[in-house]
Amino acid sequence: EDQVTQSPEALRLQEGESSSLNCSYTVSGLRGLFWYRQDPGKGPEFLFTLYSAGEEKEKERLKATLTKKESFLHITAPKPEDSATYLCAVPPDSSNTGKLIFGQGTTLQVKP
Amino acid sequence: EAQVTQNPRYLITVTGKKLTVTCSQNMNHEYMSWYRQDPGLGLRQIYYSMNVEVTDKGDVPEGYKVSRKEKRNFPLILESPSPNQTSLYFCASSHTWDTEAFFGQGTRLTVV
């Protein structure tokens, strides 16, 4: 069964304390992995798409990396405004239909 | 401004009373989806559509219907709502299956 698992469920950091969020998946033949950010009561906002193992993408304090079985979202020197829930998602095997499986998310709280 | 618009934002209804949540996008996107988000269960795909008149079931389609008669609109229909359909609903659209998905603001539905 296709699955996406994110860890930890919740993460509390002090401002400036770098850390990483994990997204592991069981889909074989990965066709893409997406990272989104979601603020409370709002729709998810796109961050990155990664297509192949070894690929990395950066945006401000965020860097996403991809291996054959998992992806990491590295947060460097986070600020309170980085507090949000971070979601990853993958399309199931052999799917290019727009079907997506989301992980349950990691809720990040950054304290000043 | 590129956007996905859902209406209504909030809705309280009674069991069995048919309702429709509208979704419209102004980006000429091919792909559209509906999701529900519940605490502890994350985002789950209800239905998705690859193009006009092409729709398919996601992971939790029971109790829902959709239609895609025009490219820009993708309404979600609950023929006979039940309390277990109380949830936060999101519509999303994307140009292709693997590009950035834009999400609407969400519709918070309560069925009593």
Interface residues (C-beta under 8 A of the other chain):
Chain A: R31 G32 F34 Y36 G41 K42 G43 P44 E45 F46 T49 Y51 L87 A89 P91 S95 N96 T97 G98 K99 L100 I101 F102 G103 Q104 G105
Chain B: V4 Y31 M32 S33 Y35 G40 L41 G42 L43 R44 Q45 Y48 S49 M50 D56 G58 D59 F90 A92 S94 W97 D98 T99 E100 A101 F102 F103 G104 Q105 G106
